[in-house]
Amino acid sequence: MQNSSIFGPVNSRRFGTSLGIDLSPGLKQCNFDCLYCELAPAAPVTAQEKHRSVDEIIAELERALAAHPGIDDITVTANGEPTLYPDLDELLQRIDAVKGDTKTLILTNSATLGDPKTFETLLRFDRVKLSLDAVTPEVFKKIDRPAEEIEISTIVDAVKAFSRVYEGELYLEILFVHGLNDTDEEIAALNRVLRDVRCKRIDLGTIDRPPAYPVQGLSYGELHEAASKFDPGLPVHIASRTHAESCRSGYSEAEILNTLDRRPLTMEDMNLLFDDATLERFKKLLDGKKIVPENTSGITFFLPAGNLRRKRQKQT
């Protein structure tokens, strides 16, 4: 295969500067055929038919690391699902031998996490990001279009089990598609599952690039509304900002405090959600120490000072 496995560096607001490893360059090989995928539709598969050798990938990686010192993450991904790569365990061992202080990160759709070998391999990554778009069988099959033998109940059980024993940084991602997994019923079902998952952050996203199928994403305002339906104690973060320009509106000081109490926001969130007068009110509350910043996994959120005190009391 002529395509290089290495891409980047890419600057990520969530994970810093990342050097990517694509384990299926030039060819979609995935056990899902998601409606929102930016790649062309393709029947789901449960194994990679074509793949590059570990030696080839490591040789490219060593050259890239030499050319780009100071990388924060080596991100393992694919045009499809990276855990289908047959030599993933060996590859990770070889990456660990050359990466130095750089962290390893894998982006996976979680579908193979129920396999003991995959489970054990992922435990050795420094960072793991799992996707979980839906937890009811009907919605899961509609949005993620999995290979026939994949069941969402198995995935949910594996995600819960993994979160209990994993010692690295665990992140979850939910990608919303309008009219499918953004319903009150599906969010309530997700909420019930996520209460039993230990992770650093839950990223809510939506369609940002042209999808494989004729589906629509959510606006920022709709994502904000979806976020408000999750338990306040869950580390939910709005990661996608599609069509955000139409969502700015006015909030009183009490409404600002109530909004941030229910769901802490970043400065970027507030610039998209609050109008100019509200931003002035926010600054006044911040200067008066009624609102305080808190850094979570490299992202600064703002929340009422009383909210932060309650969180610290729970931790002690």
N, C-alpha and C positions, 0 to 999 in steps of 0.2 A: 504494500500500500504506500502510495507516494505522499499522502497527506501527513503533515507533522502532527504529533500528538500534543505538543506544547503550544500554548497560546498565552498572550499577555506580555507583561504584567497588566492587570486590570485593577483600577482603584475602586474599592467597594466601601461605601459609607458604613456598612455593617461589619465587615471583616478586614478592613485595611487593604494593603496592597497584596494582590494575589497573583500567583503564577498558576495557570490552569493546565491540567492534564486531561485530554479528551481520549477516553478509552475506546471510542468508536468514531474516529475521524472520517468524515466524508460519507458516512453510512448510518442511517437511523436503525438502531437495534434496541428495542425496548419491549418490556412486558406490558406496557400500557399503550394506548393510542388516544391520548387525552384530547378532548374537544378543543382545548385552548392552546395546544402545542404549536410552537412557531415553525416546527418542521412539517414537511408534507405528510399527509395520512399514510400509515403503513400498518399492516396487520401485526398485532403484538406477537412477540416471540419470547421463549423462555430460556434461550441460550444464544450466545454470540456465534455466528457462523464464521465471521472474519475478525481477526484481532492481530495486533502487533505484539511482538515479543517483549518480555520484560527488559531484555538487554537493550533493545532499540529505544524503548521509552526512557530508561535510565541514562543512556548516553546523551539523548536530547536534553533531559532534565539537568544533567551536570553542566552542559554547555550554557543553558539558560540561567542557571544559578550563578555561574561565573560572570555572565554578562550583566546580571541584574542583582547586585548585592542588596541586602536590606529588605528582602521580601518578607511579609508577615505570614502569609499562608501559601501552602501548596495545595491547590484545590483539585480533587479528583472528581471528574464529572464525565459526561459522554453525550454524544448525539443519541440519546436514549437513556438506558439505565446502567450506571457504572458497575453495580454489583453483579451484573451478568458476565463481566470480564472473568475468564476462567482462572487466571493467575493473580487475582487481587491480593491474596494473602502474601505471596512471594513479592509482589510489587511493593506492598507497604513495607515489608522488611527491608527491601533495597532502598526505598525512599528514606526510611529512618536512618539508614547508614550514611547518607550523604547530606541530609537536610540541615544539620547543625541545630540552631535554635529556632528555625522556622517551624511553624505549626502545620500539621496536616489536617485537612478538612475534606469531607466527602459530602456530596449532595445526592441524596437517594430518595426514590419514591416510596420507600419502606416495604415494598412488596415482597422482597426476599428476606426480610429480617427474621421471619419464622424459621429459616434454614439455620441449623446450629453452626455450620461453618461460617456463614456470612455474619451471624450474630457475634461470634468470637472475634472475627477479623475487625469488625466495626468498633469493638470495644477498645482496640489499640489505636484508633485515630484520636488526635488531640481534640478535634471538633467534628461533630456530626450534625448534619441538618436533614431532618426527616420531613417528608411531605405527608399531609393527611387532609385531603380535600373534603372528604365526606366519611361518615361512619355508618350510615344506613345502607344496606345492600342495594336498594333501588337507585339511590342518588349516586353512590359509588360507581355502579356499572354504567350509568348514563354519562357521568362527567369524565371518568378515567378510562373507560372502555378497556378493562384488563383482559389478559389471557384467560381462557375459560376456567382454568383450575384455581385461579387466585380468588380468595374469599376475604372480605373486609374484616370479618370477625377474627381471622388468624392474624391479620396485620395489626389490629387494635391490641390484641393480647400481647403480640411481640413488642409493640411500641411501649406498652406499660411495663413489661418485664425488662426491656432494655434500659428504660429510664431509671429503674430501681437499682441497677448494678453499674451503670456506666459512670466512670469517674472523671470524664472530660467535660467539655462544654457542649451541651445538647440544645439544639434549636429545632423548632417546628415551624412549618409553613403551611398555611391554608390559602389556596388560590380560589377566589370567588368568581363564579360565572353567573351572570344575571338570570334569575328564574330557576336556578338549579339548586345550588348549595347555600344560597343566601336567604332561604325561608326561615321563619321563626322555628319551625320544627327541626330543621337540620342543624341550625345553630344551637338549639337546646340539646340535641343529641351530641354534638361536638363538645359542648360545655360539660356534659356529664362525663365524657371520656377524659377530657383534659384535666379535670379535677384529680385524676389518678396518675397523671404524667408529671414527672419532675424534670423541668427544663429551665434554661436561662431566659428564653424569650420565645414568644409565639408571634411570627410575622404574618400579618394579613395582607394579601396581595390580590391583584386582579389582572386582567389581560392588558398588557402594555404594548404588545407587538401583534402584527396580523396573525390571527389564529388559523389552524388547519381547517376548521369547520366554521360555519356561519353562526357564531355565538357572540355575545356581548359581555363586556366587563361592567364593573360598577364605577360610579363616580366617587370622588373622594368623600363627598357627603354621605353617600350610601355605605361606604366602607366605615366611616366614623359611626354611623348608626349601627352597623353590624358589630363593631367593636364594643359599643355600649351594652350589647346584649350578653356579653360574656361576664363571668364572675369578676368583680373588681380585683380580687386577689390574684388573678391569672396575669402573667407578664405579657400582655397583648401589646403589639406594636404595629402601627399601620405602615407597611413597607412600600405601598404603591400609591401613586398620586395622580392617576389618570383624571383628566377633565377637572382639575382642582380649582381652576380660576373662577368658577361660577358659584363657589360655596361660601364666600366671605359674608359674614353677617354680624350684627351687633349683639353684645352680651353685657349685662350689668356686672358689677364686681361680684355680687352674690352668685350670678350664673357662671362666671368664670371659675370661682372657687368650687362650685358644685360640679361643673364639667371636669375639672382636673381631679377632683376627689373620686369621681367615678372612673375616670380613665386618664392617667397622666399622659401629657402630650410633649412632643419635642417643639423646639422653636420653629422648625420648618412646618410642622403640623399647624401651629397657631397662625403663622403667616398666611396659610391657606384657608384657615377656618374663621379667623377673626378679622373684622374690618379695622380701619386705622384707629378709630376712637376706642375700640376694645383693646387694641394693642397698647394704647396709652394707659388704659386702666390696668392692664396686666403688668406693665412696667412699674406703676405705682405700687401695686401689691407686692411685686418682687423687691422693690427698694425698701418697702416696709416690712420685709421678712415674713409676710403672710403666705408667700409662695417661695419654695426653695427648689434648687436644682438637685437632681440625683443622677449619677452616672451608672448606667446598667449596660454591661457588655459593650462598652465603648460608645454608647449613645446617651446623650443628656436629656432626661425627661424633667418636666416641671410639675410639681404637685403641692397642695397646701401643706404648710408646716405641720399642722395637726395630723395629717395623713401619714407623714414620715415618722412622727413620734409613735403613732399607733403601730406602724410596721416594725419599728425597732423594739417596741415592747413585746411583740409577738415572737421576735427572734431570740429574746433573752429568756 
